């Protein structure tokens, strides 16, 4: 298979071959977009907008963000869990992720073991308080504990709640003003019909997740498909073999790829893709950085945690998809105080230098659309641009 064909398959699977809706976007459009990505990664960085808002914008264009809040907090069509990373996930996937919850319950983190040793009964006391008072944040616990040298400097209460969250005993009932989780008992948050579904065996659940990953990717290597739901590659390989034997995946070779790939038999192969979208650095199209480089020739790295003097492209950089290619990247910030979308830097990829003016014109149009969606009045470009 040619690389160009693989690229179009991947873009179509992720929803970029679909035309953006005309007119007002409603919940049906969001469901269609979610069916293309499967998972919305959550991140606390808010320099532009919370990352989970962006993937649907990239595919659908401007949409009322209240719709996504409604789907997560009222309709309960999505729930929070560690799927790729911390993510919003369709509730139908809950049974397929219970193996991860069971593993967490059976093999506590080192910091949890230390907490259970140093404060016997504390974790169950936290659970009992959520049961009696929830939903609540870690800071609202009657005994939040003290901070220690544990993960991110978490206090004891936060550590206990996150472990209970990982185990599936509590879940997120929503987010507070500062985007902190509001924890509550899982059975009080998720639909009872979902919780009542049979829990599949671990291998069966992982096999189903890998098949779904193949559908969402369209095409990918074993590492690509395993990464979508963070399944270890050695565990994934025999399960992928099972899926090939069952006809759920088709082994293929892609031009320029060292590793063999897997094609989903229902993947579309459009003749061309005419997308225009700014992508979150946490968008599922570019999660697996080696796949991004194989498909698009872009070496994309998140530089948020890189010292400023060592950054190459900027602090919060969005790849720009135009047609079938990642043609540029842009470092942006929503300056809400001045109602301005500030563009700190733009970088056209060297392979598209000959189209520089065309790329910048399309990018400017997309930045204006994004500013309108974020209810910002102005777009401020770098000086001399």
C-alpha positions in Angstrom: 0.0 0.0 0.0 1.3 3.5 -0.8 1.9 5.9 2.0 -0.6 8.4 0.5 -3.3 5.7 0.6 -2.5 4.9 4.2 -2.6 8.5 5.1 -6.1 9.0 3.5 -7.3 5.9 5.3 -6.1 7.2 8.6 -7.6 10.6 8.1 -11.0 9.2 7.0 -11.1 6.8 10.0 -10.6 9.8 12.3 -13.3 11.8 10.7 -11.4 14.3 8.5 -12.9 13.1 5.3 -16.4 14.1 6.5 -17.7 17.5 5.6 -18.2 19.8 8.6 -21.9 20.3 9.4 -23.7 23.2 7.9 -25.7 25.3 10.3 -26.0 24.7 14.0 -24.2 21.7 15.4 -26.3 19.5 17.7 -25.7 16.4 19.9 -26.1 14.1 16.9 -23.1 15.6 15.3 -21.1 15.3 18.5 -22.0 11.6 18.7 -20.8 11.2 15.1 -17.5 12.9 16.0 -17.1 10.8 19.1 -17.6 7.7 17.1 -14.6 8.7 15.0 -12.2 9.4 17.9 -13.5 7.0 20.6 -11.6 8.8 23.4 -11.2 12.5 24.4 -7.9 13.0 26.3 -8.2 15.3 29.3 -5.4 17.7 30.2 -5.3 20.5 32.8 -3.4 23.0 30.5 -5.8 25.8 29.7 -3.6 28.3 27.8 -6.0 28.0 24.8 -8.9 25.9 25.9 -9.2 22.6 27.7 -7.7 19.9 25.4 -10.8 17.7 25.4 -12.8 20.4 23.7 -10.6 20.6 20.7 -10.8 17.2 18.9 -14.5 17.7 18.2 -13.9 21.3 17.1 -11.2 20.1 14.7 -13.7 17.7 13.0 -17.0 19.5 13.3 -16.0 23.2 13.4 -17.6 25.5 16.0 -20.0 23.7 18.3 -21.7 24.7 21.6 -19.4 23.4 24.3 -22.4 23.1 26.6 -23.4 20.0 24.5 -20.3 18.2 25.6 -20.9 19.1 29.3 -24.4 17.8 28.9 -23.2 14.5 27.5 -20.8 14.0 30.4 -22.7 15.5 33.4 -26.4 15.0 32.6 -26.9 12.4 29.9 -23.9 10.4 31.2 -23.0 9.2 27.8 -19.3 9.7 28.6 -17.4 9.0 31.8 -13.8 9.7 33.0 -11.2 7.0 33.2 -7.7 6.1 32.3 -8.3 4.8 28.7 -5.5 6.4 26.7 -4.4 8.8 29.4 -7.1 10.5 31.6 -9.9 10.6 29.2 -13.6 11.0 28.5 -14.8 7.6 27.3 -18.2 6.4 26.1 -20.0 4.6 28.9 -20.4 1.5 26.7 -16.7 0.9 27.0 -16.9 0.6 30.8 -17.0 -3.2 30.8 -14.0 -3.3 28.5 -11.9 -1.3 31.0 -12.8 -3.2 34.1 -9.7 -5.4 33.7 -7.6 -2.3 34.3 -9.7 -1.4 37.4 -9.2 -5.0 38.7 -5.5 -4.7 38.2 -5.3 -1.5 40.1 -7.3 -3.0 43.0 -5.0 -6.0 43.1 -1.7 -4.2 42.8 -1.7 -1.0 44.7 0.9 1.7 43.7 3.9 2.0 45.9 2.6 5.2 47.3 -0.7 3.6 48.1 1.0 0.7 49.9 2.9 3.2 52.0 -0.2 5.1 52.8 -2.1 1.9 53.8 0.9 1.0 56.0 1.3 4.4 57.6 -2.4 5.1 58.0 -4.4 1.9 58.3 -8.0 2.3 57.5 -7.6 5.7 56.0 -8.5 4.8 52.4 -11.7 3.1 53.5 -12.5 6.1 55.6 -12.2 8.3 52.6 -14.5 6.0 50.6 -17.0 6.1 53.4 -16.9 9.9 53.4 -17.6 10.0 49.7 -20.4 7.6 50.2 -21.9 9.8 52.9 -21.2 13.3 51.4 -20.3 12.9 47.8 -19.8 14.2 45.3 -16.8 16.1 46.7 -13.3 17.2 45.8 -10.1 16.0 47.5 -9.9 19.4 49.2 -13.4 19.0 50.7 -12.4 15.8 52.7 -12.7 16.3 56.4 -9.2 14.9 56.7 -7.4 15.6 53.5 -4.1 14.5 55.0 -0.7 16.1 54.5 1.3 16.4 51.3 4.3 14.1 51.0 6.8 13.0 48.4 4.2 11.1 46.5 3.0 11.6 42.9 2.9 15.3 42.0 3.0 16.2 45.7 -0.5 14.8 46.3 -1.9 14.9 49.8 -3.0 11.7 51.4 -6.7 12.3 50.5 -6.0 13.0 46.9 -3.8 9.8 46.7 -6.6 7.7 48.2 -9.3 9.2 45.9 -7.2 8.7 42.8 -6.5 5.1 43.7 -10.2 4.5 44.3 -10.8 6.2 41.0 -8.3 3.9 39.2 -10.0 0.9 40.9 -13.4 2.0 39.6 -14.9 2.3 43.1 -15.4 6.0 42.6 -15.6 8.1 39.5 -15.9 11.7 38.4 -19.3 13.2 38.8 -18.1 16.4 37.2 -15.4 19.1 37.5 -15.1 22.0 39.9 -14.4 25.6 39.1 -10.6 25.0 38.9 -11.2 21.8 36.9 -10.7 19.5 40.0 -12.5 16.2 40.0 -15.7 15.8 41.9 -15.6 12.2 43.2 -18.7 10.1 43.9 -19.6 6.5 44.0 -19.5 4.9 40.6 -23.0 3.4 41.1 -24.4 6.9 41.7 -22.9 8.3 38.5 -23.0 5.7 35.7 -26.2 4.3 34.2 -27.2 1.1 36.1 -27.7 -0.8 32.8 -24.1 -0.2 32.0 -22.9 -1.4 35.4 -25.1 -4.5 35.1 -23.4 -5.7 32.0 -21.2 -8.8 32.2 -17.5 -8.2 32.7 -15.5 -9.9 29.9 -12.3 -11.8 30.6 -9.2 -9.6 30.4 -8.0 -11.1 27.0 -11.5 -10.7 25.5 -11.7 -7.1 26.6 -8.3 -6.2 25.3 -9.1 -8.0 22.0 -12.2 -5.9 21.7 -10.3 -2.7 22.5 -7.7 -3.5 19.9 -10.4 -4.2 17.2 -11.9 -0.8 18.1 -8.4 0.8 17.9 -8.1 -0.7 14.4 -11.4 0.9 13.5 -10.5 4.3 14.9 -7.0 4.2 13.4 -8.1 2.7 10.0 -4.6 1.4 9.7 -1.6 1.1 12.1 1.2 -1.0 13.4 0.9 -3.2 16.5 2.4 -0.4 18.5 0.0 2.1 17.1 -3.1 0.0 17.9 -1.9 -1.0 21.3 -1.1 2.7 22.2 -4.7 3.8 21.7 -5.9 2.2 24.9 -2.5 1.8 26.4 -2.2 -2.0 26.2 1.3 -3.3 26.4 2.6 -4.3 23.0 3.7 -7.9 24.1 0.2 -8.5 25.3 -1.3 -7.0 22.2 0.6 -9.0 19.6 -1.1 -12.4 20.2 -4.5 -10.7 20.4 -3.8 -9.0 17.1 -3.0 -12.4 15.6 -6.4 -13.6 16.8 -8.1 -10.7 15.2 -6.3 -11.4 11.9 -7.4 -15.0 12.1 -11.0 -13.9 12.7 -10.9 -11.5 9.7 -11.3 -8.4 12.0 -8.0 -7.0 10.9 -6.0 -7.4 7.6 -2.2 -7.5 7.6 -0.7 -5.1 5.1 2.6 -3.5 4.2 2.8 0.3 3.9 5.4 2.1 1.8 8.3 3.2 4.0 7.1 1.6 7.2 9.5 -0.9 8.8 6.9 -2.7 10.8 3.9 -4.6 9.3 0.6 -2.8 9.6 -3.0 -3.8 10.2 -5.9 -2.5 8.1 -9.5 -2.5 9.4 -11.7 -4.3 6.8 -14.3 -1.5 7.1 -11.9 1.3 6.7 -12.7 3.9 4.0 -10.2 4.8 1.3 -11.3 8.2 -0.1 -9.8 9.4 -3.3 -8.8 12.7 -1.6 -9.2 14.4 1.7 -9.9 18.2 1.8 -9.6 18.9 5.5 -8.6 22.2 7.3 -8.1 21.9 11.0 -6.0 23.0 13.9 -5.3 20.0 16.1 -4.8 19.7 19.8 -1.4 18.4 20.8 -3.5 15.7 22.6 -5.6 14.8 19.5 -5.9 11.1 18.8 -4.6 11.6 15.2 -1.2 12.6 16.5 -1.0 10.8 19.9 1.5 8.2 18.8 4.4 10.5 17.7 6.2 7.9 15.6 3.0 7.2 13.7 2.6 11.0 13.1 6.1 11.0 11.7 5.5 8.0 9.5 2.2 9.2 8.2 2.9 13.0 7.8 6.7 13.4 8.0 6.3 15.7 11.1 8.4 15.3 14.1 5.9 16.6 16.7 6.9 17.0 20.3 5.0 18.7 23.2 7.3 21.5 24.5 5.2 22.6 27.4 7.6 21.1 29.9 10.7 22.2 28.0 12.6 25.2 29.3 11.6 28.3 27.3 15.1 28.9 25.9 15.2 25.3 24.6 11.8 25.3 22.8 11.9 25.0 19.0 8.3 25.8 18.1 6.7 27.2 21.2 4.8 26.5 24.4 1.4 25.3 23.3 1.7 24.3 19.6 -1.1 23.0 17.4 -0.3 21.2 14.2 -2.2 22.5 11.2 -3.9 20.0 8.9 -4.5 21.2 5.4 -5.9 18.7 2.8 -4.1 15.5 3.5 -1.0 16.9 5.2 0.3 18.5 8.4 1.6 21.6 6.8 2.4 23.9 9.7 2.4 24.4 13.4 1.2 27.4 15.4 1.9 28.5 19.0 -1.3 30.1 20.3 -2.8 31.4 23.5 -6.3 32.7 24.4 -5.8 36.0 26.0 -9.2 36.2 27.6 -8.5 39.5 29.4 -8.1 41.3 26.1 -10.4 39.0 24.1 -7.6 38.1 21.8 -6.3 34.9 20.2 -2.6 35.5 20.4 -0.4 33.8 17.8 3.1 33.7 19.2 4.7 31.9 16.2 3.9 30.0 13.1 6.1 27.5 11.4 5.4 26.2 7.9 6.9 22.7 7.4 9.9 22.7 5.1 8.2 20.3 2.7 5.5 23.0 2.1 7.7 26.0 1.9 6.7 26.5 -1.8 3.1 26.8 -0.7 3.9 29.3 2.1 1.5 32.0 1.1 -1.4 29.6 0.5 -0.7 27.8 3.8 -0.7 31.1 5.8 -3.9 32.3 4.1 -5.7 29.1 5.1 -4.2 29.2 8.5 -5.4 32.7 9.1 -8.9 31.7 8.1 -8.9 28.8 10.5 -7.5 31.0 13.3 -10.4 33.4 12.8 -12.9 30.6 13.0 -11.3 29.4 16.2 -11.3 32.8 17.7 -15.0 33.1 17.0 -15.7 29.7 18.6 -13.8 30.8 21.7 -15.7 34.2 21.7 -12.5 36.2 21.2 -12.8 39.4 19.2 -9.3 39.7 17.8 -6.5 37.5 16.3 -3.1 38.9 17.0 -0.4 37.6 14.6 3.3 37.8 15.3 4.9 41.1 14.2 5.7 41.3 10.5 3.5 38.4 9.6 
